[in-house]
Amino acid sequence: MKKKIHDFFEMKSRREPITFITSYDYPTATFVEKAGIDMILVGDSLGMCIYGYEGTMPVTMDQMIAHSDAVRRGAPNTFVIGDMPFLSYQQSDQVAVENAGRFFKEAGVDAIKLEGGVRVASRIRAIVDAGMLVMGHIGLTPQSSSQLGGFKAQGRTLESAKAQIEDALAVQEAGAAMILLEAIPPEVSGYIRKTLRIPVLSIGAGLDCDGQLLIVSDALGIFEAFTPKFVKRYAEIAKVSTEALAAYCKDVKSGAFPETKHTYGMIPEELVKFEEWAKSKKS
């Protein structure tokens, strides 16, 4: 049964971990739903994992909507969150509401996610006031990585830790239903979890949160460009896929594929007619 937002609040209250993973396409979404994972994020990380961009900046709203729609159809009974890409909400509250609305109207998501704390509080409030669920995202926020000095963990000094806590409180007070902490020390993320009423999810923020997120391409060993410290690999799909494709290539070159069982035979009496016809053409 598909979980609702109140289910995640209840899971937080009884300390039942929430399972959370990204998905970008229909077939992967079907795997996620069959596995019984609680939530899916259609992340702007698809810029790197699907399109081969160097980061998330080039990702467009149209790309995010198309992938969110595919995931929704692949996982109709899973809570799906659409990730708002760079410059889809930064300009104004009105732009943020309009673009958030596209995720719900065109892709059927259950919530949207956007990056930032204090600085995006008004955006969160505007989207929530328009009747949509929002997940906040603080800590290492990839869309702002240049301002953070690169892809670096946040909250490792007292001042940075206090800034993360301030951001988390601002996100909650703006009306967000959940928050994602990325690359924050567990001491800080644990403090945030205990302080906030809303579910606190972790991606590289340690065990003392209400749930865990991984990038599916990292978890399954699909994306090989780099592996963050916080990733645990559960499969080596890239290796297995490369070996399988090499075997296919070898079979085609050697004539081992296709075999008779991989072809479609003619109806016997029609085959006789065809052979007679072909023979007549040679005469």
C-alpha contacts under 8 A as a table, 3 or more apart, distances in Angstrom:
res1	aa1	res2	aa2	distance
1	M	77	N	6.32
1	M	78	T	7.96
2	K	77	N	4.56
2	K	78	T	5.18
2	K	79	F	6.49
3	K	7	D	5.91
3	K	8	F	7.60
3	K	38	D	7.14
3	K	77	N	7.91
3	K	78	T	6.83
3	K	79	F	6.22
4	K	7	D	5.34
4	K	8	F	7.07
4	K	79	F	7.15
5	I	8	F	5.38
5	I	9	F	6.72
5	I	177	A	7.60
6	H	9	F	5.07
6	H	10	E	6.27
7	D	10	E	5.06
7	D	11	M	6.15
8	F	11	M	4.88
8	F	12	K	6.17
8	F	18	I	7.26
8	F	199	P	6.74
9	F	12	K	5.06
9	F	13	S	6.29
9	F	198	I	6.67
9	F	199	P	6.12
10	E	13	S	5.02
10	E	14	R	6.35
11	M	14	R	5.31
11	M	15	R	5.83
11	M	16	E	4.88
11	M	17	P	6.88
11	M	18	I	7.13
11	M	210	D	7.83
12	K	15	R	4.92
12	K	16	E	6.19
12	K	17	P	7.36
12	K	198	I	7.96
12	K	199	P	5.90
12	K	210	D	5.68
13	S	16	E	7.83
15	R	210	D	6.75
16	E	210	D	7.24
17	P	209	C	7.94
17	P	210	D	5.34
17	P	211	G	4.64
17	P	212	Q	7.43
18	I	38	D	6.31
18	I	39	M	7.80
18	I	201	L	7.78
18	I	210	D	6.12
18	I	211	G	4.07
18	I	212	Q	6.47
19	T	37	I	5.40
19	T	38	D	5.15
19	T	39	M	6.39
19	T	211	G	5.75
19	T	212	Q	5.69
19	T	213	L	6.75
20	F	37	I	6.36
20	F	38	D	6.01
20	F	39	M	4.73
20	F	40	I	5.73
20	F	41	L	7.27
20	F	211	G	7.07
20	F	212	Q	5.78
20	F	213	L	4.57
20	F	214	L	6.93
21	I	37	I	7.56
21	I	39	M	6.63
21	I	40	I	5.20
21	I	41	L	6.08
21	I	212	Q	7.95
21	I	213	L	5.05
21	I	214	L	5.08
21	I	215	I	5.95
21	I	216	V	6.05
22	T	40	I	5.31
22	T	41	L	4.47
22	T	42	V	5.55
22	T	43	G	6.18
22	T	213	L	7.59
22	T	214	L	6.68
22	T	215	I	5.18
22	T	216	V	5.30
23	S	28	T	6.14
23	S	29	A	5.81
23	S	32	V	7.88
23	S	40	I	6.35
23	S	41	L	6.31
23	S	42	V	5.42
23	S	43	G	7.40
23	S	71	V	6.76
23	S	215	I	7.83
23	S	216	V	6.29
24	Y	28	T	7.17
24	Y	29	A	7.38
24	Y	42	V	5.61
24	Y	43	G	7.40
24	Y	46	L	6.60
24	Y	50	I	7.87
24	Y	67	H	5.54
24	Y	68	S	7.00
24	Y	70	A	7.57
24	Y	71	V	6.23
25	D	28	T	5.69
25	D	29	A	6.17
25	D	67	H	5.93
25	D	68	S	7.78
25	D	70	A	5.46
25	D	71	V	5.22
25	D	74	G	7.60
26	Y	29	A	5.15
26	Y	30	T	6.38
26	Y	70	A	4.92
26	Y	71	V	4.92
26	Y	72	R	7.73
26	Y	73	R	6.62
26	Y	74	G	4.53
26	Y	75	A	7.75
27	P	30	T	5.16
27	P	31	F	6.57
27	P	74	G	6.40
28	T	31	F	5.09
28	T	32	V	6.31
28	T	71	V	7.86
28	T	74	G	7.61
29	A	32	V	5.02
29	A	33	E	6.22
29	A	71	V	5.33
29	A	72	R	7.74
29	A	74	G	4.90
29	A	75	A	5.33
30	T	33	E	5.22
30	T	34	K	6.17
30	T	74	G	4.81
30	T	75	A	5.52
31	F	34	K	5.16
31	F	35	A	6.14
32	V	35	A	5.09
32	V	36	G	6.58
32	V	37	I	5.97
32	V	40	I	7.92
32	V	75	A	7.48
33	E	36	G	5.25
33	E	37	I	6.14
33	E	74	G	7.94
33	E	75	A	5.54
33	E	77	N	7.23
33	E	78	T	6.32
34	K	37	I	7.90
37	I	40	I	7.71
37	I	78	T	7.71
38	D	78	T	6.40
38	D	79	F	6.66
39	M	78	T	6.01
39	M	79	F	4.81
39	M	80	V	5.90
39	M	81	I	7.57
40	I	78	T	7.06
40	I	79	F	6.24
40	I	80	V	4.80
40	I	81	I	6.10
41	L	80	V	5.99
41	L	81	I	4.79
41	L	82	G	6.11
41	L	83	D	6.99
42	V	46	L	7.87
42	V	64	M	7.53
42	V	67	H	7.15
42	V	68	S	5.86
42	V	71	V	7.46
42	V	80	V	7.31
42	V	81	I	6.11
42	V	82	G	5.10
42	V	83	D	5.95
43	G	46	L	6.08
43	G	82	G	6.70
43	G	83	D	5.06
44	D	47	G	5.88
44	D	56	T	5.86
44	D	59	V	6.60
44	D	64	M	7.07
44	D	83	D	5.89
44	D	84	M	7.30
44	D	85	P	6.02
45	S	48	M	5.63
45	S	49	C	6.21
45	S	55	G	7.52
45	S	56	T	5.90
46	L	49	C	4.70
46	L	50	I	4.88
46	L	51	Y	6.55
46	L	56	T	7.63
47	G	50	I	5.86
47	G	51	Y	5.07
47	G	52	G	6.21
47	G	53	Y	5.32
47	G	54	E	7.66
47	G	55	G	6.31
47	G	56	T	5.18
47	G	57	M	7.90
47	G	58	P	7.12
47	G	59	V	5.72
48	M	51	Y	5.67
48	M	52	G	4.54
48	M	53	Y	4.73
48	M	54	E	5.99
48	M	55	G	5.80
48	M	56	T	6.76
49	C	52	G	6.09
49	C	217	S	6.65
49	C	223	F	6.28
53	Y	56	T	7.13
53	Y	58	P	7.33
55	G	58	P	7.34
55	G	142	P	7.79
56	T	59	V	5.76
56	T	85	P	7.54
56	T	86	F	7.48
56	T	142	P	6.99
56	T	143	Q	6.45
57	M	85	P	7.42
57	M	86	F	5.70
57	M	143	Q	6.27
58	P	86	F	7.67
59	V	63	Q	6.69
59	V	64	M	7.42
59	V	85	P	6.16
59	V	86	F	7.14
60	T	63	Q	5.27
60	T	64	M	6.38
60	T	85	P	6.34
60	T	86	F	7.65
61	M	64	M	5.04
61	M	65	I	6.06
61	M	84	M	7.39
61	M	85	P	6.45
61	M	88	S	6.94
61	M	99	N	7.63
62	D	65	I	5.15
62	D	66	A	6.15
63	Q	66	A	5.24
63	Q	67	H	6.25
64	M	67	H	5.31
64	M	68	S	5.94
64	M	82	G	7.39
64	M	83	D	7.29
64	M	84	M	7.64
64	M	85	P	7.51
65	I	68	S	5.06
65	I	69	D	6.03
65	I	82	G	7.96
65	I	102	R	7.43
65	I	103	F	6.03
65	I	106	E	6.86
65	I	107	A	5.96
66	A	69	D	5.23
66	A	70	A	6.40
66	A	107	A	7.37
67	H	70	A	5.08
67	H	71	V	6.22
68	S	71	V	5.10
68	S	72	R	6.03
68	S	82	G	6.27
68	S	103	F	7.53
68	S	107	A	5.62
68	S	108	G	7.99
68	S	109	V	7.19
69	D	72	R	5.08
69	D	73	R	6.38
69	D	106	E	7.11
69	D	107	A	4.15
69	D	108	G	6.87
69	D	109	V	7.94
70	A	73	R	5.32
70	A	74	G	6.28
70	A	107	A	7.93
71	V	74	G	4.93
71	V	75	A	6.01
71	V	80	V	7.92
72	R	75	A	5.22
72	R	76	P	5.50
72	R	80	V	6.83
72	R	107	A	6.79
72	R	108	G	6.67
72	R	109	V	6.83
73	R	76	P	5.54
75	A	78	T	5.48
79	F	109	V	7.67
79	F	110	D	6.00
80	V	109	V	5.30
80	V	110	D	5.38
80	V	111	A	6.73
81	I	109	V	5.76
81	I	110	D	5.85
81	I	111	A	4.74
81	I	112	I	5.06
81	I	113	K	6.61
82	G	103	F	6.50
82	G	109	V	6.27
82	G	110	D	7.99
82	G	111	A	6.40
82	G	112	I	4.60
82	G	113	K	6.13
83	D	112	I	5.68
83	D	113	K	4.79
83	D	114	L	6.30
84	M	88	S	6.19
84	M	89	Y	7.31
84	M	99	N	7.83
84	M	100	A	7.22
84	M	112	I	6.75
84	M	113	K	6.00
84	M	114	L	5.47
85	P	88	S	5.64
85	P	89	Y	7.95
85	P	114	L	7.82
86	F	89	Y	7.41
86	F	90	Q	7.57
86	F	143	Q	6.21
87	L	90	Q	5.29
87	L	91	Q	6.70
88	S	91	Q	7.50
88	S	95	V	6.90
88	S	96	A	6.22
88	S	99	N	6.22
89	Y	92	S	6.36
89	Y	93	D	7.04
89	Y	95	V	5.75
89	Y	96	A	3.94
89	Y	97	V	7.71
89	Y	99	N	7.16
89	Y	123	R	7.12
90	Q	93	D	7.96
90	Q	95	V	7.93
90	Q	96	A	7.11
90	Q	120	V	7.67
90	Q	123	R	7.99
91	Q	95	V	6.52
91	Q	96	A	7.59
92	S	95	V	5.28
92	S	96	A	6.23
92	S	123	R	7.26
93	D	96	A	5.03
93	D	97	V	6.21
93	D	122	S	6.74
93	D	123	R	4.94
93	D	126	A	5.97
93	D	127	I	7.74
94	Q	97	V	5.17
94	Q	98	E	6.21
94	Q	126	A	7.70
95	V	98	E	5.15
95	V	99	N	6.14
96	A	99	N	5.36
96	A	100	A	5.97
96	A	123	R	6.23
96	A	126	A	7.82
96	A	127	I	6.93
97	V	100	A	5.13
97	V	101	G	5.99
97	V	123	R	7.68
97	V	126	A	6.54
97	V	127	I	5.06
97	V	130	A	7.12
98	E	101	G	5.12
98	E	102	R	6.56
99	N	102	R	5.15
99	N	103	F	6.99
100	A	103	F	5.48
100	A	104	F	6.99
100	A	112	I	6.68
100	A	127	I	7.08
100	A	132	M	7.91
101	G	104	F	5.25
101	G	105	K	6.05
101	G	132	M	7.78
102	R	105	K	5.10
102	R	106	E	5.44
102	R	107	A	7.33
103	F	106	E	5.61
103	F	107	A	5.17
103	F	108	G	6.44
103	F	109	V	6.03
103	F	112	I	7.39
104	F	107	A	5.65
104	F	108	G	4.59
104	F	109	V	5.10
104	F	110	D	7.06
104	F	111	A	7.65
105	K	108	G	5.84
109	V	112	I	7.35
110	D	133	L	7.08
111	A	132	M	6.67
111	A	133	L	4.68
111	A	134	V	5.52
111	A	135	M	7.00
112	I	132	M	7.90
112	I	133	L	6.48
112	I	134	V	5.10
112	I	135	M	6.09
113	K	134	V	5.69
113	K	135	M	4.53
113	K	136	G	5.77
113	K	137	H	7.00
114	L	134	V	7.62
114	L	135	M	6.69
114	L	136	G	5.60
114	L	137	H	6.06
115	E	120	V	7.72
115	E	136	G	6.11
115	E	137	H	4.59
115	E	138	I	6.19
115	E	141	T	6.09
115	E	143	Q	7.51
116	G	119	R	6.32
116	G	120	V	5.64
116	G	136	G	6.97
116	G	137	H	5.85
116	G	138	I	5.38
116	G	141	T	7.10
116	G	167	D	7.43
117	G	120	V	5.65
117	G	121	A	6.27
117	G	136	G	7.41
117	G	137	H	7.35
117	G	138	I	6.11
117	G	164	Q	7.99
117	G	166	E	7.74
117	G	167	D	4.10
117	G	168	A	6.30
117	G	170	A	6.07
117	G	171	V	5.61
118	V	121	A	5.25
118	V	166	E	7.35
118	V	167	D	5.14
118	V	170	A	5.38
118	V	171	V	6.90
119	R	122	S	7.68
120	V	123	R	5.17
120	V	124	I	6.38
121	A	124	I	5.17
121	A	125	R	6.19
121	A	170	A	6.26
121	A	171	V	5.95
121	A	174	A	5.45
122	S	125	R	5.02
122	S	126	A	6.08
122	S	174	A	6.95
123	R	126	A	5.16
123	R	127	I	6.26
124	I	127	I	5.27
124	I	128	V	6.10
124	I	134	V	6.79
124	I	136	G	7.99
124	I	171	V	7.35
124	I	174	A	5.89
124	I	175	G	6.75
124	I	176	A	6.59
125	R	128	V	5.11
125	R	129	D	5.93
125	R	174	A	4.86
125	R	175	G	5.85
125	R	176	A	7.73
126	A	129	D	5.06
126	A	130	A	6.26
127	I	130	A	5.08
127	I	131	G	6.77
127	I	132	M	5.84
127	I	133	L	7.64
127	I	134	V	7.40
128	V	131	G	5.19
128	V	132	M	4.98
128	V	133	L	6.01
128	V	134	V	6.73
128	V	175	G	6.29
128	V	176	A	7.23
129	D	132	M	7.31
133	L	176	A	6.88
133	L	177	A	6.30
134	V	175	G	7.73
134	V	176	A	4.91
134	V	177	A	5.74
134	V	178	M	6.91
135	M	176	A	5.61
135	M	177	A	5.87
135	M	178	M	4.64
135	M	179	I	5.09
135	M	180	L	7.03
136	G	171	V	6.14
136	G	176	A	6.26
136	G	178	M	6.27
136	G	179	I	4.36
136	G	180	L	5.97
137	H	141	T	7.04
137	H	179	I	5.59
137	H	180	L	4.56
137	H	181	L	5.96
137	H	182	E	7.42
138	I	141	T	6.09
138	I	164	Q	6.97
138	I	167	D	6.98
138	I	168	A	7.09
138	I	179	I	7.63
138	I	180	L	6.40
138	I	181	L	5.29
138	I	182	E	6.39
139	G	153	A	7.19
139	G	154	Q	5.33
139	G	155	G	7.19
139	G	164	Q	6.40
139	G	181	L	5.67
139	G	182	E	5.02
139	G	183	A	6.20
139	G	184	I	6.02
140	L	145	S	7.18
140	L	148	L	7.76
140	L	151	F	6.80
140	L	152	K	6.52
140	L	153	A	5.92
140	L	154	Q	5.93
140	L	181	L	7.77
140	L	182	E	5.17
140	L	183	A	5.72
140	L	184	I	7.54
141	T	144	S	5.57
141	T	145	S	6.17
141	T	182	E	7.19
142	P	145	S	4.83
142	P	151	F	6.90
143	Q	146	S	7.97
144	S	147	Q	5.46
144	S	148	L	6.48
145	S	148	L	4.90
145	S	149	G	6.20
145	S	150	G	4.78
145	S	151	F	5.67
145	S	152	K	7.87
146	S	149	G	5.23
146	S	150	G	5.28
147	Q	150	G	7.38
148	L	151	F	7.35
148	L	152	K	7.12
149	G	152	K	7.00
152	K	183	A	7.56
153	A	156	R	7.19
153	A	182	E	7.72
153	A	183	A	4.71
153	A	184	I	5.87
153	A	185	P	7.91
154	Q	160	S	6.55
154	Q	161	A	7.41
154	Q	164	Q	7.83
154	Q	183	A	6.22
154	Q	184	I	5.29
154	Q	185	P	7.65
155	G	158	L	7.12
155	G	159	E	7.58
155	G	160	S	4.41
155	G	161	A	3.90
155	G	162	K	7.50
155	G	163	A	7.55
155	G	164	Q	6.34
155	G	184	I	5.57
155	G	185	P	6.47
155	G	188	V	6.96
156	R	160	S	6.34
156	R	161	A	6.33
156	R	184	I	7.30
156	R	185	P	6.52
157	T	160	S	5.16
157	T	161	A	5.93
158	L	161	A	5.04
158	L	162	K	6.15
159	E	162	K	5.17
159	E	163	A	6.23
160	S	163	A	4.97
160	S	164	Q	6.32
161	A	164	Q	5.14
161	A	165	I	6.38
161	A	188	V	6.31
162	K	165	I	5.08
162	K	166	E	6.15
163	A	166	E	5.02
163	A	167	D	6.14
164	Q	167	D	5.02
164	Q	168	A	6.11
165	I	168	A	5.03
165	I	169	L	6.22
165	I	188	V	7.81
165	I	192	I	6.24
166	E	169	L	5.27
166	E	170	A	6.18
167	D	170	A	5.05
167	D	171	V	6.19
168	A	171	V	5.17
168	A	172	Q	6.33
168	A	179	I	7.49
168	A	192	I	7.12
168	A	196	L	7.84
169	L	172	Q	5.13
169	L	173	E	6.06
169	L	196	L	7.09
170	A	173	E	5.13
170	A	174	A	6.02
171	V	174	A	5.17
171	V	175	G	6.76
171	V	176	A	5.85
171	V	179	I	7.55
172	Q	175	G	5.38
172	Q	176	A	5.21
172	Q	177	A	7.25
172	Q	178	M	7.72
172	Q	179	I	7.89
172	Q	196	L	7.26
172	Q	197	R	7.91
172	Q	198	I	7.04
173	E	176	A	7.34
176	A	179	I	7.18
176	A	198	I	7.93
177	A	198	I	5.96
177	A	199	P	7.39
178	M	198	I	5.34
178	M	199	P	5.02
178	M	200	V	6.11
178	M	201	L	7.58
179	I	198	I	7.31
179	I	199	P	6.52
179	I	200	V	5.11
179	I	201	L	6.08
180	L	200	V	5.96
180	L	201	L	4.62
180	L	202	S	5.74
180	L	203	I	7.22
181	L	184	I	6.57
181	L	189	S	7.12
181	L	200	V	7.16
181	L	201	L	6.09
181	L	202	S	5.04
181	L	203	I	6.22
181	L	204	G	7.73
181	L	205	A	6.10
182	E	202	S	6.17
182	E	203	I	4.88
182	E	204	G	5.55
182	E	205	A	5.69
183	A	203	I	6.50
183	A	204	G	4.56
183	A	205	A	5.04
184	I	188	V	6.70
184	I	189	S	6.31
184	I	204	G	6.75
184	I	205	A	4.67
184	I	206	G	7.72
185	P	188	V	5.51
185	P	189	S	6.31
185	P	205	A	5.71
185	P	206	G	6.83
186	P	189	S	4.92
186	P	190	G	5.68
186	P	205	A	5.50
186	P	206	G	4.71
186	P	207	L	6.92
186	P	208	D	6.38
187	E	190	G	5.29
187	E	191	Y	6.34
188	V	191	Y	5.13
188	V	192	I	6.28
189	S	192	I	4.97
189	S	193	R	6.12
189	S	205	A	6.15
189	S	206	G	7.27
189	S	208	D	6.76
189	S	209	C	6.66
190	G	193	R	5.05
190	G	194	K	6.28
190	G	208	D	4.87
190	G	209	C	6.09
191	Y	194	K	5.26
191	Y	195	T	6.12
192	I	195	T	5.00
192	I	196	L	6.02
192	I	200	V	7.75
193	R	196	L	5.53
193	R	197	R	7.91
193	R	199	P	7.42
193	R	200	V	5.68
193	R	208	D	7.36
193	R	209	C	5.80
193	R	210	D	7.20
194	K	197	R	7.88
196	L	199	P	7.60
196	L	200	V	7.76
199	P	210	D	5.82
199	P	211	G	7.98
200	V	209	C	5.63
200	V	210	D	5.16
200	V	211	G	6.86
201	L	209	C	5.80
201	L	210	D	5.51
201	L	211	G	4.75
201	L	212	Q	5.64
201	L	213	L	6.96
202	S	205	A	4.94
202	S	206	G	6.57
202	S	207	L	7.72
202	S	209	C	6.08
202	S	210	D	7.58
202	S	211	G	6.07
202	S	212	Q	4.81
202	S	213	L	5.91
203	I	206	G	7.61
203	I	212	Q	6.02
203	I	213	L	5.01
203	I	214	L	6.26
203	I	230	F	7.47
204	G	229	K	7.84
204	G	230	F	4.89
204	G	231	V	7.66
205	A	209	C	7.70
206	G	209	C	6.93
207	L	211	G	7.97
207	L	212	Q	7.83
209	C	212	Q	7.46
214	L	218	D	7.19
214	L	219	A	6.46
214	L	231	V	7.02
215	I	218	D	5.31
215	I	219	A	6.21
216	V	219	A	4.99
216	V	220	L	5.97
217	S	220	L	5.45
217	S	221	G	5.91
217	S	222	I	4.74
217	S	223	F	5.15
218	D	221	G	5.12
218	D	222	I	6.24
218	D	223	F	5.80
218	D	224	E	7.88
218	D	227	T	6.78
218	D	231	V	6.65
218	D	232	K	7.68
218	D	233	R	6.45
219	A	222	I	7.85
219	A	231	V	6.76
219	A	232	K	6.05
219	A	233	R	4.47
219	A	234	Y	5.49
219	A	235	A	6.86
220	L	233	R	5.92
220	L	234	Y	5.53
220	L	235	A	4.57
220	L	236	E	5.87
220	L	237	I	5.88
221	G	224	E	6.89
221	G	233	R	6.07
221	G	234	Y	7.32
221	G	235	A	5.58
221	G	236	E	4.39
221	G	237	I	5.24
221	G	238	A	5.91
221	G	239	K	7.96
222	I	236	E	6.80
222	I	237	I	5.30
222	I	238	A	4.71
223	F	226	F	7.34
223	F	238	A	7.29
224	E	227	T	7.01
224	E	238	A	7.61
227	T	231	V	6.67
228	P	231	V	5.66
233	R	236	E	7.42
236	E	239	K	5.52
236	E	240	V	6.33
237	I	240	V	5.07
237	I	241	S	5.78
238	A	241	S	5.15
238	A	242	T	6.04
239	K	242	T	5.24
239	K	243	E	6.24
240	V	243	E	5.22
240	V	244	A	6.16
241	S	244	A	5.04
241	S	245	L	6.12
242	T	245	L	5.21
242	T	246	A	6.11
243	E	246	A	5.11
243	E	247	A	6.24
244	A	247	A	5.09
244	A	248	Y	6.31
245	L	248	Y	4.96
245	L	249	C	6.16
246	A	249	C	5.05
246	A	250	K	6.19
247	A	250	K	5.07
247	A	251	D	6.18
248	Y	251	D	5.13
248	Y	252	V	6.27
248	Y	257	F	7.83
249	C	252	V	5.33
249	C	253	K	6.25
250	K	253	K	5.19
250	K	254	S	6.12
251	D	254	S	5.18
251	D	255	G	5.88
251	D	256	A	4.69
251	D	257	F	5.23
252	V	255	G	5.15
252	V	256	A	6.14
252	V	257	F	5.21
252	V	258	P	7.42
253	K	256	A	7.77
254	S	257	F	7.79
255	G	258	P	7.21
256	A	259	E	6.66
258	P	261	K	7.84
258	P	262	H	5.71
258	P	263	T	7.34
259	E	262	H	5.40
259	E	263	T	7.13
260	T	263	T	5.43
261	K	264	Y	7.93
266	M	270	E	6.49
266	M	271	L	5.63
267	I	270	E	5.20
267	I	271	L	6.06
268	P	271	L	5.00
268	P	272	V	6.57
269	E	272	V	5.23
269	E	273	K	6.55
270	E	273	K	5.03
270	E	274	F	6.05
271	L	274	F	4.93
271	L	275	E	6.12
272	V	275	E	5.23
272	V	276	E	6.27
273	K	276	E	5.15
273	K	277	W	6.08
274	F	277	W	5.00
274	F	278	A	6.01
275	E	278	A	5.05
275	E	279	K	6.03
276	E	279	K	5.07
276	E	280	S	6.21
277	W	280	S	5.13
277	W	281	K	6.44
278	A	281	K	5.18
278	A	282	K	6.77
279	K	282	K	5.34
279	K	283	S	6.82
280	S	283	S	5.25
